Amino acid sequence: MSGLQRLFGFLFLVLVTPLPVAAEELPVYRQDFERLDADTLAPMRLHTQFAAPDSVPGVVGRAWRSDGFSSWAELPQKTAKEFSLTIWLALESYPSDLEVPVSSLSPSSIVHQWDDRGGFDIHIDTFGRWGARLQTDKGEVGLAAEKNFPLYQWVQLGLSVNEGEAVLYLDGKTVARKALPAPLRPAGVPIRLARAVDEAEMLNFTVNRLNGAFDELRLYRRGLSAAEMRAIRGRYPDTISAELSLAVPESRFAGDHLRPRLHAMPPANWSNEPHGFVKVGDLWHLFYQRTPNGPYKTQMHWGHMVSRDLLRWENIEDALWPELQTDKFGFDMKGIWSGDVIYDGGKAFAFYTSVNHFDRLKASNPGVSMAVSEDPELRHWRKLGPIINSKYVRDFRDPYLFRDGGTWHMLIGAALKSGGGLDYHVLEKSEEGGNWEHRRRFVSEPYREMDIGSLIWEMPVFEPISDDTHILVVNPIGGEVSKYGDPATRAVYWMGRWRDGLFHPYSSEPKNLDLLPGHLAPTVERASDDSLRAIGIVDERRTPQAQEDAGWAHTFSFPRRWQLLEDGRTLGQSPAPELTALRGRPLLETGAQILSREPRELLRPEGPYELLIEAGDDQPLVLEVDLLVSPDEEYTRLGFDGERNTLVLDKTHSSKSSQGEGPNRLQADYDSAAFGPMRTLRIFVDASVIEVFINDAAAFSFRSYPQDPQARGVRLSSPGGEGRREKVTVWPLHVPGNQQPN
């Protein structure tokens, strides 16, 4: 909206709306956030770690968008013993906090001017409880709103203070009023927005700032009446959409060459495992672990994204977040951890791990809790509370449901006396909440003979993979298993038969889901052809400081198609067939070209791409592929030796940054008997995410972080010498209907 349009709009509102505020009581300060450059904002200052503050659509014109962890505003404006303040606010989420009991919380502030001698503070905590406090000569006075602060909508907040009372308003209506025993004692510090008086720190992160949009700040020189506050609110429409205002603008990450463009991922901040993958009608729903307020893990939410084609993903409102049922307790107050969603009888049922701060058995901590949605878009959920506790195991998390005939079964990743395993329950009665009966055994083999030395299994998946074979997938962690160790944190699986209420694995020894670690915790759902689609997490391998500097952490894999290979014992993973729709016109098509020992650059794609290499003769592939090659000799090398049946990931030269983590060199054996001789490679590169498929059967995914934004080159070589002939095709990848990435 232009400045002239804004002026006409403002004049129209003034002319049509009676305003009983006297002329001399017009705002002493106003900030419309129409332009966010320093000169226009002065004397207000906006702080952010990014190149510029986020500008988004506002109540009128533009607004300022805070990122939830690095941004806040400061205004060196004095307030007197009497004043009024109004501001428009749209919150995406309540502020994060440390996972502590209610008595130890550190609430955030919407607006405050507070020091050790005086001031006011309009505050809000991680459960949405909000109010105001003021310092007077006769002590502190608090005002508390009865209802939680609204999310995902624009509302006008107001505070009026005179010598006799303080009144808190929301959309022109009184929500709290308190007599003052003495006049307000002003503070001698600037007014601050979106920053707590007492900040909570975790590692290198400040975790209790605000994630939302701010607009139309006004300060008045006296306490305004309720009628005056209603009149100020009446200048604006009754409802104002916040959907575009809360979308993270593309400008925030425009200069981030490591952020994927095509992979499903949250718009910003922290994500973890995807789960609850479910298709309702023609719409795919993907739920996932999320901290909406910053690139750190605390007070987990269930994020929610949807797609009609597994290519275009739209993030919508969070489905679930921590709440309280009493002043001090909530069964999921410490976080909404992973789980599963099923759709049955026209309703969606979410089963999730709920954690709190009380006795683990009496309060189901951890517990499996349940929520239900009758909304066709699964946007709105009603919590039913805990249905299962962990009394049969040392610890558990991540329920997964499957149906056998007319009966629902639940598997929960568990810590047993012997190490990782499963807790198993069967639904006996289907009334709301259900009546789940514990079963002692799910697998015919002892878990101690199946485990790889872990403390607990996470994110189980159990599905039929053919007419007579099922697959069980788990993610062992802890104990002898670690993210960067050997054994490494990764998904493993067993094939077997499901009969007589037990899973009978063909072998007690698990197989690795991927050839190399880097991708884990897949969630699955059936496509229209009844084949399985799987999406996992491709996790970070860089420091917490690097994650904070980026402003986001973790991404999800491209969807894969699962199938049982010919040996009847091995899982085959190929890129989901839907992904071919991402291909543009080929950037490169070669016949069977001869490779040499020296790496030869093929091209330097500008954006995401798919690289297909096919053996040009009857020999298996023996070659090295250098990806993300920079002019300064950063590169990530993949070595494929189809004669020795080995592969190598070498990141020794992948980045000149010191913020990478994890082993720089990984090697694995390749099972040619199961996957076939190495004949074709499909490699997807999307910024820092690389996904590799051999013969459309074996797979692995990982992250690489070149420092140079120009690190885009692709090189091929044959370490075995001259004579190798391979066919190469490269497609640019872009969402259908969109222009190809620059």
N, C-alpha and C positions, 0 to 999 in steps of 0.2 A: 504494500500500500504506500503511495507517495505521501509526502508531507502535506500537500494540498488536499488530498483525499481525507487524510486524517483530520485536518482542520475542519473541513466541511462536516465530517462525521461528528466531531466534538461539538461544533456549533449547533447541529441538529439536536443532539441529546440535551444540550443546555436549554434550547428554546422550547422543547416539548416537555421538559420535566421541571416541575416547580422545585426550587431549592431554597429552603428556609435559612440557609447559612448566610449570615450577613456578609456584605462585601469585604469588610475589614477582617473577616474570619476565613477568607479563602486560604488555600494551603500556603504555609510559609516555606514548604519545600515540596516539590513534586518530581517524580522520576518515572518516565514512560518507557524506558528501555528500548526506545525506537531505534537508536543507534548505539553500539556498544564500544565505539572507539574511545580512548582515554580522554580526548579533548571534549567530546560531546558529553560524556558522563560526569566530568569533573563538577563538584568535588568528590563524587562517589568513585570508588575504585573497585573493579572486579578482579578477583584473583583466580587464576587457573593455570594448570601445568601445560595446557595445550596451546597451540599457536595463537588462538584468539578465543574469547568467550563464545559460548553457543548462543546464536540468535535463532529464535523459533517463532512461529505464529503466536500472537498473544490475544488478550481480551479485546484490545484495539490495536491494530498494527502488529508490531513485533514485541517479543518478550525475551527475557534472559532465562536460559536453561542451565541449572546447576548440574554437575555431573555426579554428585553424591559423595565425593571423597576429596577432590583437590580444589574445588571452586567454592568461593564465598564472596560476599560483598561487604564493603566498609564505607561508612558515611560519617565524616567528621562534623556532625550536626548536633548542636546542643538542644536538650529538651529541658523544660522548666517543670515546676511542681504541678502544673496543669498542662495537658496536651492531649491530642488525639492522633491516632495513626490508622490508616487503612492501607491494605495491600491485597492484590489478587494473587492467588497461589493455586497451582495444580500439582499435587504430589503423585508420583508414580509408585512410591513405596514409603513405608515408615522408615525412619533412620535405623541403620544397623546398630549393634552394640556388642560388647563382649558377651559370651554365653554365660551369664551370671544370674543368680536369683534376683527377684524384683528389687529387694532392698539395696542391691549394689549397682543398679543401672545408672548410666550416665546419659540422661535425656539430651536430645539435640535442641536447637533453638530455631524458630522461624525468624524472629527478630528479637534482638536484645541490645540493651545498653546497660551493662552491669559491671560493677567492680566491687571491691571489698568495702566500699562506703555507701553505695546507693545504686539506684537504677531499677529497670524493669526487664523482664524476660518472658517472652511468649514461647513456651517450650512444648516439646512433643517427644514421647518415648517410643521405643521399638515396637510397642503393642498398639500404638495409635492414640494413647491417652494424652490429652493435651490441656493446656490451661495457661495461666500467667501468674507471675509472682512479682511483688513490688517491695522495695525497701522504704520504710518510713522511720521517723525518729523514735517510734514506739514499737519497732520490730517489723518482721517480714509478714506480708499478707499474701495469701494464695487464692487464686480462682481456678476452679476445675470444671471443665465441660463434662456434661453427663454422657455424651455419646462420643465414640471415636471419631477422629478427624476423617473426612471423606477422602477417598483415593480416586484417581483417574477422572477428575472433573475440576473445572475452574470454580473456585469459591472466593468470596471476598471476606477477608478477616479484618476485624476492627477492634481497637482498644481505645477507650475513653477514660481519662483520669482527671478528676478535679479534687479539690481539697477534702471533699466528703466521701467520695466513693470511686471505685474503679469498675468498669463494665466491659465485658468481652462480648463481641458480636461475631456472628457468622451469617453472611448474606443478609445483613441488615437486621437480623433477629438476635435478641439477647440470649446468650447461652450461659453466662455466669455474671454475678454481681456481688460485690463485697464492699461493705463500709470500711473506710480507712480510719484507723485510730489517730492518725496524724497525717499531714501532707506527705506526698512522695518526696524522697530525698534523691535528687538527680545524681547520676554518675558522671564522672569526668573523663569518660572514654568515648570513642566513636560508636555509632550505631552499627551493628553487624547483622547480616542476613545469612541464613543457611549454615551457620557455624555455632557449635555448642559453646556455652560458657565454660564447661569442664569437658575437655576432649578426651576420648578413650583411645588409647594407642595399642596396637597389636603388630608385632614385628616392626616393619617400617611404615605401617599404614595408620592413618587416622580414620576410625571406623564409624563415627557417629555424626557425620554431616548429612545434609539434606539432598535428596534426589528429586528435583521437580522444576517447575517453571514459575517465574515471578514477573508480575506486571503491575503497573499503575500504583506506585507507592505515593502516598500522600501524608504529610505531617501538618497538623493544625495547632494553633497557639493556645487552645483551651479544650476542655472536655466538651464534646458535642453530645447533644441529647439523642435519645432513641429516635425521635422523629427526623432529626438531621442525618443520623446514620442510615435510616431507611431511605431518605431522599437521595443520599449519595449512591447507595446501592441501586436505586431505581433509575439511575442514568443508563444502566446497562441492560442488555437482554436478560430475560429470566434464566435461560440456560445457555451456556457457551461450551462448545465441544473442546475437549483437551486432547483429542487423539493426535492431531498434528503437533501440538505443543509439546507433547511428551515423547515424540519420536526423536531419537538421537540424530541430529543433523549430520549429513555426510561430511561436512567440513571438519568435524572433530577428528576423524581418522584419515583425512584426505592425503596426508603426507606419510602414512604408515605403509611402507612397502612390504611389511611382513603380515599384514592382516588379510586373510582370505576374502575373496570376492564372491565365490559361488557356494562355498560350504555352508551348511546350516549352522547358525551360531546366534547367540543373543546379540542384541544391538550394542551392548557395552558391558564392561565389568566382568564378574566371575561367573563361570559356568562349570559344571561337573558332569556326572553321568547323565546321558539321556535315558528315559525309561517311559513306561506307559504308552508305548507306541501302539496306536489303535486307529482303525479306519472305520469311520461312520459315514455311510453313504459314499459319496465320492470325495470325501475330505479326510486326509491323513492328519492325525493329531500326534504331536510329539511333545511330551512333558520332559522336564529336565531340572537338575539341581541348579540353583541360581542364588547368588547374592546380587540384588539389583543395585546396590549402593556403592560398589567399588570392586576392584580386582583382588578380593581376598575372600576367605571362606569363614563365614560366621552367620548364624541365624538363617539357615537355608530356607529358601522358598521353592515352590514348584513353578518354574517358568512354563510357558505354553506357546507353541508355534504350530502353524497349520500350513498345509500344502494340498493342492489338487493334483500335482504331477511329480512330486518328490524333487522338483527342481527349483521352484519359486517357493520360498518359505516366508511367511508373514508372522512376526511376533505379535501376540496379543496380550491382554492383561494376565498377570500371574494368576494361577488357579488357586493356590493355597499358600498361606504364610503363617508364621507362629502367632498364636493368640492366647489370651487368658480367659478362663471361665470364672475365676474369682479375682479378688484384688491381688493375690499373691501366687496363684497357681493356674497353669494351663497344661493339659496333657501333651501338647506339642510346643510348649513355650521355648524350648531350646533349639527347635528346628524341625522342618518338614523334610525328612530324608527320603531316599529313593524308594520306589515301589512299583506298582503296576496299575493299569486301568483296563477294565473289561467293559464291554457293552452288551447288555442282555435285557431283553424285554422292554426295549425302548428307553432304557436308562443306562447311564454310565456310572460305574462304581470304581472309586479310587481306593487302593490299599497302599498305605505308606508307613514308613518307620517314623514313629513319633517319640521324641525324647524330651525329658524335663529334668528337674532338679530334686526329685523326691525319691523315696525308696523304690527300687526298680520293680519289685513285685507288687506292692500295694498300689502303686500309681502307674503300673505298666510302663516302666522306664528301663530300657526302651520297650515300646509296645508296637504292635501293628494296629493302626487306626484306619477308620473307614470314612469316606465321604461319598455323597451321591449327587449326581447332576441329572436333571430332567430337561435341561436346556439343549436344544438340538445342536448348538455350537459348542457345548461343553465349557461355556465361559463362567457359569455361576454354579457354585458347589455348596452343599450343606453338609457340615461335619456331623458324623454320628458318634465319634469318640473311639476309644480303644476297644478292640474285640479280642485280642490275643496278647498275653504277656510272655516274658522270656523265662518262665520258671523251669522249663525242661532243659535249658542250655545255659552256658556261662554268659553268652551274649548273642545277639542276633540283629539282623537288618535286611532290608530289601526283599519284601515278599514278591513272589511271582505266582500267577494263577494259571492253571490249565484245566480244561474240562475233558473228562472221560465219560462218554455217554451222556447221561443227565446229571453227573456229579462233578462239582467243582473241587479242585485240590489246590492247596497252597504250599509252596516251598519257600523257606526263609533261610538265607545264608546265616550260618551259625558258627560259634566257637564252642567246641566240645572239649572234654577232658583230654582227648588225644590230639587235638588240633582242629583244623577246619572241617566242616560238615554241613548238614542241613537239618533244620527243624521242619516237621511235616504235619500238616493238618488237613482234615477233610470236612467239608460242609455237610452237616447232618440236617439242619433245618434252615430254610431260606427266608425267615422273617427278617425284618429290617435289622441290620447289624449281623445277623446270622448266628448260628450255633456251631462252632468249629470244634471238632473232636481231634485231639492229639493222637497221632500214630507213632509208634516207636521206631518203625523202620520204613524207609523209602527205597533204599538200595539193597540189593542182595549181598553186596560185598561190605566188609567193615570200612568205615570212613578212613581209619588210620592207614589202611592199605592203598587208598586212593589219593590221599593228601600228599602234597609235595613239601611238607615241613612248615605249613602256614599256621597262623594263629586263628584265622577266621576266613570263611568263604563269603564273598559278596556277589551280588547281582546274578543270581541263578536264572537260567533259562531252560525250559524243558518242552520240547516240541517233537511231533512225528516228522521225520525227514524222508520217509518212504512208507509203503504199506506195512512193513513189518519191522521198521527200525526207528528208534527215537534217539535224539541227541540231548545230552545234559551238558550245559555250559556253566562254569563258575569262574570267579576271579579270586584266587587265593591271595591273601595279603598277611603281613606281619610274620612273626617267628623268624624263620630262615629266609623268608621272601622279602625283597625290598625293591623299590623303584629302580635303583641303579645297580642292583646286585645280581648274583647268580645263585639260586633262581631269581629271576626278575618278576616284578608285578606284571602279569599278563593273563589273558583269558585262556583257560584250558577246557577240554571237552572229552566226553566219552560217548561212544555209540553203543547201543544195546537194544534189548527188547523190553517192552512194558507188558507184563502179564501177571495175573493173579495179585494185582495191587502192589507190585514191586518192579523196580527198574533193575534189569539184569544186564550190566555192562559186558561187552564182549571181552574186555580186558580191564583189570583194575588200574592199569597205568594210563594216565591221561595223555592226550595229544595236545600240542600247542595250537591254539586257534590260528595264529599268524606265524609266519616264518621267523620274524624278528619282533621284539617288543616295541611298543609305541602306540598301539591301538588296543583298546580293551573295553570291557563292559558293554557289549552290544545289547540292544533291545530289538525285538523282532515283531513283525506282523505279516499277515498273509496278503498277497496281492490278489487281483481278480482272477489270475490263473491258478491260485491256491499255492503258489511257490512263496517261500519266505523272503522278506526283505529285512535287512539288518543294518542298523546304524549304531556305531559306537563312538567313543570319545578318542580323539587324537590329542594326547595331553601335552602340557607344556614341558619343555626341557631347558628352561632358563630361570634365572634367579627371581625371587620375590621382588627385588628392586626393578628388574627389567619388566616384570608384569605390571608394577605400579606405573612405571614410566610409559608403558604402552596404553594403560587404561582398560585392558581386557585380558582375560586368561582363558585358554582352552577353546577348542572348536570340535565339531562333530565330523565324523567321516562322511564321505559320500555313501549313499545307500549301496549295499551289496546284495547280490542274489545268492542264496544258499541252496546247495543241492548235494545229494549223496553221490559220491564217485563210484566208478564201476567195481572197485574192490569191496564195496559194501561196508567199509570200515572208516572211510575218510571223508571229511567234509570238504566240498568244493566251494570256493568263493569267487564270484566273478563280479565285475561292475554291474550294477542294476541296469537292465536294458533301457530304462528310461533315460539314462545318461547320454545315450547317443544323440538325443535331441539337442544337447548343448553344442554339438559340433558346428562350426562354421565352415566356410570353404577352406580346403587344405592350404596350409602355409608352405608345406613341403611334401612332395611325393617323389620318391626315387625308385628306380629299379633295383635289382640286386647289385649293390655297390660294394667295391672292395675296401675293406678297412685295413689300416696299418697300425704299427705299434704306437706311433705318435698320435695323441688325441687331435682330432680334427673338428673344428667348430662347424656345426650344421646351420644354425640360425640363432637369433636372439628374440624370442617371442616377447611381445609387449605386455601381455596379460596371461590369464590362465590358459593352459593348453593340455592336450592329450597327445602323447608320443606312443606310436605303435611301431615295434620292431619285430620283423618276421624273418625267420631263418631263410636265407636265399638258396640253400642246398639241403641235402639230406642230413647234414651234421647238426647236432644241437648247438645252441648259441654259446659262444665263448667271447665275451666282450666286456668292456667297461663303459659306463655311461656317466659322464660328468654333467651335473645339473647345477643351476644357480651359479653359473660361472661369471665372475666379475672381471673387469679389466685389470684389477689389482690382484688377480689370482686367488680369489676365494672360490671354492667349488666344493660340491658334495659328490662323492664318487660311489657309484654302485657297480659292483663286480659280479658278473654272472658266469659261472663255469659249468656248462652243461655236460662236460666230459667227466669232471670230478664230482659233479652234483653238489656244488657248494655255492654260496653267495656271500658277499661281503658288503656291508655299509660302512664307508670310511668318511667320517666328518672331521678328520684331522685339520683340513684346510677350509672348512665350511664357513668360518667367520673369524674376523680379526677382533671381534668384541670379546670381552672377558666375562660376559654375562650368560654364556651357555652352560648347561649342566648335563651330566650323564656321560656314559662311555662314548668316546669318539670313534671307536671301531667295534663293530659287531659282526659276527660270523655265524652262519647256520648251515646245516646240511639240508639238502633238497631231496625229497623222496620221489625219485623219478618213477618208481614202480606204481605209486599212487597217483601222482600228478601228471605222469607222462614226461618224455624227454623235453628239455627246455626248447620250445620252438617259437613261442610268441611272448612278447612283453607288452603290456599296456601300462603306461606310466602317466599319472595325472599330477600336474603341478599347479598349485593355486597358492601363490605367495609362499608362506612358510610351511605349507602342507604338501607332502609328497605321498602318493598312494600307488602301490605297485601290484600288478597282477601277472602271474606267470601261467600261460596256457588257459586263462580264464578259470583257474582252479585253485592255485596257491596265492596268498596275498600277504601284504604287510603295509603299514602306514607309519609315518614318522614326521617329525618337525625338523626344520633347518633354518638358521637365522643369520644369513649373510648381512654384514654391516652396510655394504654398498647397495644403494637402491638400483644400481645398474647391473646387479648380479642376476642376469637373465639367460646367459648363454647355455647352449646344449652342445656337448662334444661327445664323439664316439671314438673308440679305439679298440684294437684287438691285441691283448697282451700276448697272444700266442704267435703273433707275427702276421705276415702277408697271407693273402689268399682267402680270408673270410669274406663271404658275400652276403649282405643282409639288406632287406627291403625296409625302408623307413617312410612313415607317414606322420605328419604333425598337423593336428587341427587346433585352431583357436577355439576356446570355449566361451560361450556367453548364453545368457538366458534367452530362449526363443522370443523373437519380437523386439529384443533390445539390440542396440548397436553393439558391434564388437568392441571389447575393451580397448582403450588406447594404450 
